[in-house]
Amino acid sequence: MKNIARLLICIALFCADGVAQGAGSTQEFSAKVIAVLDGDTVLVLRGHHKIKVRLAEIDAPEKAQVFGEASKRSLSGIVLGKQVKVASQAVDKYGRIVAHLSLDGLDVNAEQIRRGMAWEYSSYHSNQRLVALEAEARQVPRGLWALSDPLPPWEWRKAHPNVAGNPSHAALPAGSAAVQENTLGFTCGSKKHCSEMASCEEARHYLTQCGIKTLDRNGDGVPCESLCAGKK
């Protein structure tokens, strides 16, 4: 049933104009931002379809978290009510598009990082441009980096698992998506247990990219000790 539901989502979002999106592929389209839900999630209108978009490779403070509203206001000031280009990468397990947004040549995802409104959250810190922008914002310090001890949103979510709205955002590092492959060729499938993992690398992917917390029962950030013992 989950696969059928996911297929219907893909059809609704990507096939309405006769263009289908394959797993791991990228599709670009224009849409109007009609709502900003938080510092890294927006709702866009494409034709007659409302689509929730999760900005790829960044992670902003939650709305209930310190600096969450400031991050949301920042993103609203950039894109709300405007026509943006959506470079979609995948549809995640919550039905959201994971994408990069641009507006008149401005990389919106990168701009949130540059302003100090979000953390760089690319897969294995592979986006060196975002890494550099975060380092610059930290040095100034700019935005949330002016706080004495800013708490990463993934740590905040871990400490507040039952906060309303938290599950829709939980453990979604940039690039994580049910149909998207990372650079090592892993996807977010139905695996949930260490016995199903073929390697430590796959276990790490499922923990950090797919949010499968059952792989890290002691909460030390290392999944499946039988596979990853002694590995950093």
N, C-alpha and C positions, 0 to 999 in steps of 0.2 A: 504494500500500500504506500509506503514511503517513497519508493521509486516512482510509482504512478503519480503521486502528488508532486514530486520534483519535476517530472516530465511535463505536467500541466503548467507548472510555474514557468518553465523554460519556454513552452509554447506561447503562453500569454505575454511574456516579456519580450521575447526575441523573434518570434515567428509571425507576429501580427503584420509585419511589413514584408513578409516573405523571405526574411533572412534568418536562418537558424544559426545558433551559436554552438560550436562543438566544445567538448571538454578541454579546458586549458587554453582555448582560443581567446582572442581579444576582439571586441566589437566596439566601434565608436558610434555614438549617436548624440543628437542634441535634445535637450529637455529643459523645462523650466522648473526651477526650485520653488516649490510652493510651501515648504515647511523645513525648518531646521530643528531636529530632534535633540541633538547635543553637539558637542564639539567635533564629532567625526561621523555623524549620521544625518542624512537629509532625506526628504521626500520630494521626488520630482514627478512632473507630469509629462508623459510622452504620448502624444496623441490623446487618447481617452484613457490611458492606463496610468495609474499612480504606482510609482515604483520606489521602494525604499533602497537607498544606496548607502553602503558602509564605505567610508574613505579608506583606501588601501594603504598599508605601510605606515599608519600612524595610529596612536591610541590616546584619546583625550580623556581628561578627568570626567568621571560620571557626574550627572547633574546634581546629585545629592552630596557630592564630594567637594571639598574646598577647591575653588577655582573652576568648578564645573560650569557654573552659569557664565563666568567670564569667557570661557572657551566657546561656549555656545553663542554668546553675543558676537564674538570675533568672527565666527563662521557665518553668522547671519548677516553681518555687515558686508561680507565679501559676496555672498551668493544669493541671499533671499530675494525672491521675486525676479531673478535674472535667468537668462538663457545660458546654459553651460554645456560644455562638451563632456560627455561621460565616456571614458575609456574603460569599458567593463572587462573584467578578467575572469569572473566566475559568479556563480550563485552559491551562497553559503547555505549551511544546514538550517538557517532560520528563514530562508527565502529571500535574503537581501542580495543585491548586486554588490560585489566588492570591486571598487573602481577608483580610478584617478579622475579628478575633476579639473577642468581648465576653463578659464574665463578670459577672453581677449588676450590669450597668450600667457596668462598667469597660471602657474601650477598651484591649485588651491591646497592640495595636500601639503606641499612643501611650504606654502605660505603660513599654514597653521604651525608648522614646526619652527619656521623662522621667527614668528611672533612670540614663541615660547608658550603656545596654547595647547601643545600636545607633545607626547613622546614619540620619537622615531621608533617604529615597530616593524621594520622590514624583516623578512625571513633570514635568521642568522645574521642580522645587521648587514645585509648584502647591498643595500642602497647607500652607497658612500656619500652621495649628495645630501641625503637626509641626515646621515650621521654627522656630517660637517655642519649642517645648519643647526642641529641640536647643540653641538659643541659651541657654536658661536653664540646661541641664545643663552646657554649656561654661563658663558664667560662674561656677558655684558653686565649683570644678568638681566634677562628680558622675560616678561610674562610670569609664568608660574615659577621660573627659576629664581625670582626675587624672594620667594618664600624661604623661610629658614630650613625647612626640611620637607620638600614636596614628596607626596606619597604616590608612587606609580599606580595607575588605575587597576592594573591586574592584581596588585597587592591589596588594594582597597576592596576589590570584588571578592577576594578570598576571605577577607575579614567581615564582609557584609553579604553573605550568600543569599539572604532572604529579602534584600531590599527590592521594593517594587521596581520593575523595569530592568533589574540586573541580569536575569537569565537571557534576555534578548541580546545582551552585549557580551556575555561572559566568555572569557578566554578566546578572543578572536584576534590573534596577531595578524598583522597584515599578510596577505597572501593565503590566509587560511580559508578554505572553502571546500564544500563537499564534492565539487566537481573539478577542482583545480589541482594540478600537479605542481609540486615544488621542484627546485633544481635537482633534487635527488630522485625524482620520479615517484614520490609517494603521494597518495591522495588521502582525503578524509573519507574513509569508508565506514563499515559497520563494526570494525574491531573495537573491543573494549577491554580485553584482558591481556596480560603479559604472555600467556600461553599462545596467543595468536600472533605475536610479534616475531618477525624473522631476524631482527637485529636491534642493537641499541639505537641506531640511527632512526629506524622506523618507529621505535617506542618514543624517542624524543619528539619526532614529528607529530605523533598522535597526541602527546601531552601538550606541547607548546603550540602547535598549529591547529589542532582539532578540539582541544579542551577536554580530553578524556582523562579526568582526574583519578579514575580508578587505577591508573597506571602508577600513581605516586601516592601510595597509601599512607606513608609517614610524613608527607608534606615537605620533604626536603628539597624538592625541585629535581630530583633524579628519578627517572622512571625505571621500573623493572630492574631492581638491583641485581637480579641474577644475570641480566644481560649487560648492564651498564656499570657494575661495580668497578671502581677505580678509574672510570672515564669522566672527564670534565666536559 
